[in-house]
Each structure stands twice: as C-alpha cells, then as structure tokens.
Amino acid sequence: MIASSLRWKHTLPALLIAALLSACGGGGDNGSNTTLNTSTPAGQLTQEPGAPALSNDIATDGFNWFNYRRSQIGLAPLVRNGLIDNAALGHSNYLNSNNTVAHEQVVGKPGFTGVKLGDRLAKAGYVATSLQGEVIAGAANTSGFYLAEELITAIYHRFVIFEPLFKEGGAGAAVNTSGYAYFTTDLAGNSRLGPGLTAGQLVVYPFSGQVKVATSFSSNNESPDPVPNQDVVGYPISVHANYGTPISVTTFSVRQRGAGADLTVRLLKSDNDEHTPVSAASIIPLATLSANTVYDVSFIGKVNGADVTRSWSFTTR
C-alpha cells in the first residue's frame, strides 16, 4: 500500500486534435490524501532490466522513463528538445506558483507563459505541427520514474504518451516547499512528425512477455473516470496505432492462464467512449488482477481496414 495525494485529470480543449491528445494528472490544491494500492515503488522501477540510469532530476528521469517504455513496445524514442523543455518547465513553475494543475494558464497569474500549450510552445520559440500533446502529474513524490509510470498507468494519459507519430518532446518539473512535485511533459513534432508505425501495424501494452505488471489501477483518480461507479480495477491493457488510423475491435479479451473464462472488462474504443481516440482501444478488467500470475490477451480487429490478430501474455508482480 502506498499513501499518496496523487490524482489524475483529463481535460478536453476546444480543438479536436488537442482533445484527443491532452491529458493531465494531479491536483496540488486538492487536500485529499488517498491510500492507493496501484502504484509501483520507484525503487522497483530502477531494478527493471535495461532501465535508464537514475539522475535524480525529475524532468530527465520522467522523460527517459517514457522513452524506455516506448522503446519496449517498438515505438521510436522521443528526441528531447530544449525549446520544448523551456515550455514544459515554464508550465510546471506556473502550476507550482498557483498551487493548481491545469492545461490552460490564466493571464495575469504568477508565472504566466501562455494560455494554451500551443501558445507556450510558440513563446519558447518552438513552432509545432498541428499534433501536440501534454501530460502533467502532481504528487507528493519526487521520483521522475514514479511520476512517469503513474501517467502510463492512467489510460487516457497512456494514449498520449504512446502516440507513435510524436517525434520530439520536452519536460520540466517544479517542487514546492512541502515536497509536492509538478511534472509536465509536452510532445510534438516541428516541421514533420516521427516515422510512426507501418500500415496496418499496432503496438500493445503491457507488452508481450512483460513482467512485474501492476495488478490494479485507481479509476477514480482519473477524470473523466474510465470506469464509472467503481474505483479500484485491474490494470488497463491497450492497443495503439498512428494518430488518425482507425482501430476497430471484433474481440478484445484477457484471461488468467489456466482459467476457463475471460475476465469481465470494460472496453474503451472511440465509438463508445469520447475520450478514446480512433487510433487506440483498451480493456480494463473490473476486478484486481492476481499477483505473480500470467495473463493471456487476445485482440482481433482491423487497423485502417486491414485484419489484425494479436495474442500475447504478461505477468503481474
């Protein structure tokens, strides 16, 4: 069990392209202190095979952890851009100064650098493509690995972090006098986007053969709540294609190895959930997964009209 004031919030800016690729987490002005059993301790993350070296700089460690996970599932790593770093740091400083977590800044408030992400990138000297995203975490934890892993766990944030077409990114963090950290990562492409995935291809998470996967997720800590009327659920499982590439789902299931029945899940896809992009889908088991157990996943569907069948497994911690 981990005591944490960590909370996640997903926002929907006016532009559709941003609505599908913006998420934030945290709430520095939220006085709650929630006990969770969904987090992975930072010390355990450092022990994962091939984990990046720990620098003890929140922004660097968080950014490197995103790239570590992206590489594990077959996505190109993000190139770190100093101009985007400046935009992200400025936003984290704004959040810290105003004891809040939000994507939009308010003119006249301390640390103001731009109302929207695009404004802040432009002020930093970075001219982005139309595809841009932002994830924010706020927590009483100063491990960049931990903050990044929690954002990956929160499914609407994962859709942003694992977007294959993002080419560049930057990160910045600020910590208040009480040790509460604000971590911002901005993702974009400048004159062009990254190579993405080939036609008809998708990536999955947890990835095939992954071990030490968390058993649960606190659904109530993400807003909108991906599983209404229930808090602790099983760890989310997802598939991802290039932005704008439609994924259709015929069947998407998970079962404990050796068990006879598929788990009961909530399926998130674009035609039944407005917060899921057309290029992704997820199933969330409605019961906590068992520890030290192998789970088998099956996906049958289409990616941009091409038939795709994937079967893989992962093991919980």
C-alpha positions as CSV (number, residue, x, y, z in Angstrom):
1,M,0.0,0.0,0.0
2,I,1.3,3.5,-0.8
3,A,-0.1,6.7,0.7
4,S,-0.3,9.3,-2.0
5,S,-2.1,12.5,-2.8
6,L,-1.7,11.7,-6.5
7,R,-4.7,12.4,-8.6
8,W,-5.2,12.5,-12.4
9,K,-7.4,14.7,-14.5
10,H,-8.1,14.6,-18.2
11,T,-9.2,17.8,-20.0
12,L,-10.8,18.4,-23.3
13,P,-9.5,21.6,-25.0
14,A,-11.7,23.2,-27.7
15,L,-9.7,21.8,-30.7
16,L,-10.5,18.2,-31.5
17,I,-6.9,17.4,-32.3
18,A,-5.9,18.6,-28.8
19,A,-8.9,17.0,-27.2
20,L,-7.7,13.6,-28.3
21,L,-4.1,14.2,-27.2
22,S,-4.2,16.2,-24.0
23,A,-4.3,14.8,-20.5
24,C,-3.1,15.9,-17.2
25,G,-2.7,14.5,-13.7
26,G,-2.6,15.8,-10.2
27,G,-4.2,18.4,-8.1
28,G,-1.9,20.4,-5.8
29,D,-4.8,22.3,-4.3
30,N,-6.7,19.1,-3.6
31,G,-6.4,18.4,0.1
32,S,-7.1,14.7,-0.1
33,N,-4.7,12.1,0.9
34,T,-5.7,8.9,-0.7
35,T,-4.3,5.4,0.0
36,L,-3.7,3.5,-3.2
37,N,-2.5,0.0,-3.9
38,T,-1.9,0.7,-7.6
39,S,1.5,2.4,-7.6
40,T,4.8,0.9,-8.4
41,P,7.6,2.0,-6.0
42,A,10.3,4.0,-7.6
43,G,12.9,1.6,-6.2
44,Q,11.4,-1.3,-8.0
45,L,11.4,0.6,-11.3
46,T,15.1,1.2,-11.1
47,Q,15.6,-2.6,-10.9
48,E,13.8,-3.4,-14.2
49,P,16.2,-4.8,-16.9
50,G,17.5,-2.0,-19.1
51,A,16.1,0.7,-17.0
52,P,17.6,4.1,-17.7
53,A,20.2,5.5,-15.3
54,L,18.8,7.4,-12.5
55,S,19.8,11.1,-12.5
56,N,17.6,12.2,-9.6
57,D,16.3,15.1,-11.8
58,I,12.5,14.7,-12.1
59,A,12.2,16.0,-15.6
60,T,15.1,14.0,-17.0
61,D,14.1,10.8,-15.3
62,G,10.5,11.1,-16.2
63,F,11.3,11.8,-19.9
64,N,13.8,9.0,-20.0
65,W,11.2,6.6,-18.5
66,F,8.7,7.5,-21.2
67,N,11.3,6.7,-23.8
68,Y,12.2,3.5,-22.1
69,R,8.6,2.3,-22.2
70,R,8.1,3.5,-25.8
71,S,11.2,1.6,-26.9
72,Q,10.0,-1.6,-25.1
73,I,6.8,-1.6,-27.2
74,G,8.5,-0.8,-30.5
75,L,8.0,2.9,-30.8
76,A,10.7,5.4,-31.7
77,P,12.1,7.3,-28.7
78,L,11.3,11.0,-28.5
79,V,14.1,13.4,-29.2
80,R,14.5,15.8,-26.3
81,N,14.2,19.4,-27.5
82,G,15.5,22.3,-25.3
83,L,12.8,24.7,-26.5
84,I,10.0,22.2,-25.5
85,D,11.9,21.8,-22.2
86,N,11.5,25.5,-21.6
87,A,7.8,25.4,-22.4
88,A,7.3,22.5,-20.0
89,L,9.4,24.0,-17.2
90,G,7.5,27.3,-17.5
91,H,4.2,25.5,-17.1
92,S,5.4,23.4,-14.1
93,N,6.6,26.7,-12.5
94,Y,3.2,28.2,-13.2
95,L,1.4,25.2,-11.6
96,N,3.7,25.4,-8.6
97,S,3.3,29.2,-8.1
98,N,-0.5,28.9,-8.3
99,N,-0.9,25.6,-6.4
100,T,-3.0,24.1,-9.2
101,V,-2.9,21.6,-12.1
102,A,-4.4,22.6,-15.4
103,H,-3.5,22.7,-19.1
104,E,-4.6,26.3,-19.5
105,Q,-3.0,29.2,-17.7
106,V,-4.8,32.4,-16.7
107,V,-3.5,35.8,-17.9
108,G,-2.1,37.8,-15.0
109,K,-1.4,35.0,-12.6
110,P,2.1,34.4,-11.3
111,G,4.4,32.7,-13.8
112,F,2.1,33.1,-16.8
113,T,3.7,32.0,-20.1
114,G,0.7,31.3,-22.4
115,V,-2.9,30.2,-22.1
116,K,-2.7,27.0,-24.2
117,L,0.1,24.6,-25.0
118,G,0.5,26.0,-28.5
119,D,0.9,29.5,-27.0
120,R,3.6,28.3,-24.6
121,L,5.5,26.3,-27.3
122,A,5.4,29.4,-29.5
123,K,6.7,31.7,-26.8
124,A,9.6,29.2,-26.2
125,G,10.5,29.5,-29.9
126,Y,9.1,26.1,-30.9
127,V,6.8,26.0,-33.9
128,A,4.8,22.8,-33.6
129,T,2.8,20.8,-36.1
130,S,-0.9,20.5,-35.5
131,L,-0.4,17.4,-33.5
132,Q,0.7,18.1,-29.9
133,G,0.1,16.7,-26.5
134,E,0.7,17.3,-22.9
135,V,0.7,15.2,-19.7
136,I,1.0,16.6,-16.2
137,A,1.5,14.9,-12.9
138,G,1.3,16.3,-9.4
139,A,2.2,14.2,-6.4
140,A,4.0,14.2,-3.1
141,N,6.7,12.1,-4.7
142,T,9.9,13.5,-6.4
143,S,10.8,10.4,-8.4
144,G,10.6,11.1,-12.2
145,F,10.4,7.3,-12.8
146,Y,7.4,7.0,-10.4
147,L,5.5,10.0,-11.9
148,A,6.0,8.8,-15.5
149,E,5.0,5.3,-14.7
150,E,1.8,6.5,-13.0
151,L,1.0,8.6,-16.1
152,I,1.4,5.5,-18.2
153,T,-0.9,3.5,-15.9
154,A,-3.7,6.1,-16.3
155,I,-5.2,5.0,-19.6
156,Y,-6.2,8.4,-21.1
157,H,-2.7,9.6,-20.4
158,R,-1.2,6.5,-21.9
159,F,-3.0,7.3,-25.2
160,V,-0.9,10.5,-25.4
161,I,2.4,9.1,-24.2
162,F,2.3,6.1,-26.7
163,E,1.3,8.2,-29.7
164,P,3.6,6.7,-32.4
165,L,3.7,9.9,-34.5
166,F,5.2,12.2,-31.9
167,K,8.8,13.0,-32.8
168,E,10.1,15.4,-30.1
169,G,9.4,16.2,-26.5
170,G,10.5,18.2,-23.5
171,A,9.9,18.0,-19.8
172,G,10.1,20.3,-16.8
173,A,9.4,20.0,-13.1
174,A,9.0,22.2,-10.0
175,V,8.8,21.2,-6.4
176,N,7.2,23.3,-3.6
177,T,8.5,23.7,-0.1
178,S,6.4,20.7,1.1
179,G,8.0,18.4,-1.4
180,Y,5.0,18.3,-3.7
181,A,6.2,17.9,-7.3
182,Y,4.7,19.2,-10.6
183,F,5.9,17.3,-13.7
184,T,5.0,18.4,-17.2
185,T,5.9,16.7,-20.5
186,D,5.0,18.2,-23.8
187,L,5.0,16.2,-27.0
188,A,5.1,17.5,-30.6
189,G,6.8,17.5,-34.0
190,N,8.3,20.5,-35.6
191,S,8.5,20.6,-39.4
192,R,7.3,17.0,-39.6
193,L,6.2,14.2,-37.3
194,G,8.0,11.0,-36.4
195,P,8.0,7.8,-38.6
196,G,5.2,6.2,-36.7
197,L,4.1,2.7,-37.4
198,T,3.9,1.0,-40.8
199,A,0.4,0.5,-42.4
200,G,-1.8,-2.0,-40.5
201,Q,0.6,-2.2,-37.5
202,L,-0.2,-1.6,-33.9
203,V,1.6,-1.9,-30.6
204,V,0.3,-3.3,-27.3
205,Y,0.8,-2.5,-23.6
206,P,1.6,-4.3,-21.3
207,F,3.9,-5.7,-24.0
208,S,4.4,-9.3,-24.8
209,G,6.4,-11.0,-22.0
210,Q,6.3,-8.0,-19.7
211,V,6.8,-8.9,-16.0
212,K,6.1,-7.1,-12.7
213,V,3.0,-5.5,-14.2
214,A,0.8,-3.8,-11.5
215,T,-2.3,-5.7,-10.5
216,S,-4.7,-2.7,-10.2
217,F,-5.5,0.9,-11.1
218,S,-7.5,3.5,-9.1
219,S,-10.1,4.5,-11.7
220,N,-11.5,7.3,-9.6
221,N,-8.1,9.1,-9.7
222,E,-8.5,9.8,-13.4
223,S,-11.1,12.3,-14.6
224,P,-13.2,11.6,-16.6
225,D,-13.4,8.3,-14.8
226,P,-12.6,5.5,-17.3
227,V,-14.7,3.1,-15.2
228,P,-17.6,5.0,-13.7
229,N,-19.1,3.8,-10.4
230,Q,-16.0,1.8,-9.5
231,D,-12.7,2.7,-8.0
232,V,-10.0,0.0,-7.9
233,V,-10.0,-2.1,-11.1
234,G,-7.5,-4.3,-12.9
235,Y,-4.5,-2.9,-14.8
236,P,-5.5,-1.4,-18.2
237,I,-4.5,-3.2,-21.4
238,S,-4.3,-1.3,-24.6
239,V,-3.5,-1.3,-28.3
240,H,-2.2,1.7,-30.3
241,A,-1.9,2.8,-33.9
242,N,-0.8,6.0,-35.6
243,Y,-3.0,9.0,-34.8
244,G,-6.0,9.1,-37.1
245,T,-5.6,5.5,-38.1
246,P,-8.9,3.8,-37.2
247,I,-8.8,0.7,-35.0
248,S,-12.0,-1.5,-35.0
249,V,-12.5,-4.2,-32.4
250,T,-14.1,-7.5,-33.1
251,T,-12.9,-9.2,-29.8
252,F,-10.6,-8.0,-27.1
253,S,-10.2,-10.3,-24.1
254,V,-7.9,-11.3,-21.2
255,R,-7.9,-14.4,-19.0
256,Q,-5.8,-15.8,-16.3
257,R,-3.6,-18.6,-17.7
258,G,-5.2,-22.0,-16.9
259,A,-8.6,-20.4,-16.1
260,G,-11.6,-21.3,-18.2
261,A,-13.3,-17.9,-18.7
262,D,-12.3,-14.5,-19.9
263,L,-12.2,-11.7,-17.3
264,T,-15.1,-9.2,-17.2
265,V,-13.8,-6.0,-18.6
266,R,-14.8,-2.5,-19.7
267,L,-13.9,-1.9,-23.3
268,L,-12.9,1.6,-24.3
269,K,-13.0,2.4,-28.0
270,S,-13.8,5.6,-29.9
271,D,-17.4,4.6,-30.7
272,N,-18.4,4.0,-27.1
273,D,-16.0,6.5,-25.3
274,E,-15.5,10.0,-26.4
275,H,-12.1,10.2,-24.6
276,T,-10.6,7.4,-26.6
277,P,-9.0,8.3,-30.0
278,V,-10.0,6.3,-33.1
279,S,-6.4,5.0,-33.2
280,A,-6.5,3.2,-29.8
281,A,-8.5,0.8,-27.7
282,S,-8.3,-0.5,-24.2
283,I,-9.8,-3.1,-21.9
284,I,-9.9,-2.6,-18.2
285,P,-10.6,-5.7,-16.0
286,L,-13.3,-4.9,-13.5
287,A,-11.5,-6.9,-10.7
288,T,-8.0,-6.6,-9.4
289,L,-5.6,-9.0,-11.1
290,S,-3.9,-11.7,-9.1
291,A,-0.3,-11.3,-8.1
292,N,2.5,-13.3,-9.7
293,T,0.2,-14.6,-12.3
294,V,0.4,-14.9,-16.1
295,Y,-2.4,-13.4,-18.2
296,D,-3.2,-14.1,-21.8
297,V,-4.6,-11.4,-24.0
298,S,-6.3,-11.7,-27.4
299,F,-7.1,-9.0,-29.9
300,I,-9.0,-9.4,-33.1
301,G,-9.9,-6.5,-35.2
302,K,-8.9,-4.2,-38.0
303,V,-6.3,-1.4,-38.3
304,N,-7.2,1.0,-41.1
305,G,-9.4,-1.8,-42.6
306,A,-6.6,-4.4,-42.5
307,D,-7.3,-7.6,-40.4
308,V,-5.1,-7.8,-37.3
309,T,-4.9,-10.7,-34.8
310,R,-2.6,-10.5,-31.8
311,S,-2.2,-12.8,-28.9
312,W,0.3,-12.1,-26.1
313,S,0.8,-12.5,-22.4
314,F,2.2,-10.7,-19.4
315,T,2.9,-11.5,-15.7
316,T,1.9,-9.5,-12.7
317,R,4.2,-8.6,-9.8
